[in-house]
Amino acid sequence: MVGVFGYFTTFIVSLTTQPLMQSHLQVAGTFILFATITFAGGIWMTLYMKETSGGLTDKQKKSLYIPNDL
């Protein structure tokens, strides 16, 4: 799923980059927009993803996704 989502995201970015560069944003604004989206995604990952929030140990991270009965 991660690979499919990555290819989909790359496809969307490739379709939107040229029109955005030719809009009122121009080249610098386009890359500032993409940087802002990336920065917001990084903050979201840090705050809401289980394995990145709260400073968990490796054992605790594994216990989030591996059932106890294995």
Buried (B, 14 or more C-beta within 10 A) or exposed (E): EEEEEEEEEEEEEEEEBEEBBEEEBEEEEBBEEBEEEEEEEEEEEEEEEEEBEEEBEEEEEEEEEEEEEE
